[in-house]
Amino acid sequence: MKVFYSRISTTEQSDLRQLKNTEKGFDYVLSDKCSGTIPIWDRPRGKQIKELIDEGKLKELHIHSIDRLGRNTIDVLSTYKELTDLNIRVVCRNPNLQNFNEDGTKDSFSEMMVSLLSIMSKFEKDMIDMRRTEGIERTKKLHPERYSGRKIGTKDSTKKFLQKPKSISILKDLDNGYGIREISKMRDCSFNTIYKVIKLNNESKLSVSKVIKMITETQTPNWVDTLSEDEKNKLVKWNWLIMEKLKMCNEIEIISSLPKLSTTINTMKSFKKIDPHTLYNVFLENIPKGVYTYTYKRKLKKKDYDSEMLELMMKEYQDSSSNCMELMDVLEETGVLNDHKTLLTTKWGYQKIS
């Protein structure tokens, strides 16, 4: 597929100059009307191009000028390299550049020009770093209290680490189907950094096992306030599954508290909507704090779990395979495993999770 891409900053501007000679030969002619400071894949038409790339449909991308690819030299080169690594032909009219010739060979002249741009990019980056360093030193002298930096021996919180631009970019690349090696090349980062992003992102997701641990072992006050709206909805949605898991508890402290807890939750269900804050507080008021064990009467030492159901559970509850196996035991113990599988299959369909 062959696409021509242009961009102008405002609706008052005209892109006719950029779109000359695009009437024939292109599958799509896409034009963005937005600021060049917005990364190309975050622009409306840029997102469409990214979708074509992810689907493996885009073979050639034509642009009027090289600065359409990014907001600065560093950004332009990064996008150019990303497309080149994916063997997508990039043809630029101004200046006359192309990473590959029509026969698929690399264009030597363009490689030389890109090398010059790389030198300019390094110079630009060095100047930015120098100005940043000068600003930091000046701030330290004039206002030392404003710039103390991060204390030695401390580390970023999970939330702060995942909110960093590089972490956000890595997560987007993973969602778009890129592999670890591809992301490492595109983002110029180590495998360890990518694995750390994956690990912390998975750990930060709300799961049934985390909720159960919170209402039994941790019992942090106002914990619900830290959840997103989607996570609060999940807490309410999972209340029945949490109750079923608690019924499997071995300790008398939990067993004796369940009748009152069940009655209270059923009363709450008589209303149209259960408030997540109230639900969490009800659990804390009725569940004694402690570490508990659980027993599954029908659980075998070597049990073959339904792989299709296991994958559906992992997708629905955002939990690990081992925790989902325990949840499947709970469902089987209460006799609703097959009914729940039907519900999840209807919702998600069956699709292998990679």
Protein Blocks (a to p, Z undefined) as FASTA:
>chain_A
ZZdddddfbfkbccklmmgoilgopabdcdddddfklcfklpmklmmmmmmmmnomambd
cdfbfklmpmbfklmmmmmmmmmmnopacddfbdcddfbdfkopacfklmmmmmmmmmmm
mmmmmmmmmmmmmmmmmmmmmmmmlmnojaehiacdfklmmmpmklmmmmmmmmnopafk
lmmmmnopafklmmmmmmmmmmmpccfklmmmmmmmnopghklmmpcfklmmmmmmmmmm
mmmmmmmpmbfklmmmmmmmmmmmmmmmmpmbdcfklmmmmmmmmmccdddddddfklcf
bdcddfklmmmmmmmnopafklmmmmmmmmmmnopmmmmmmmmmmmnopaddZZ
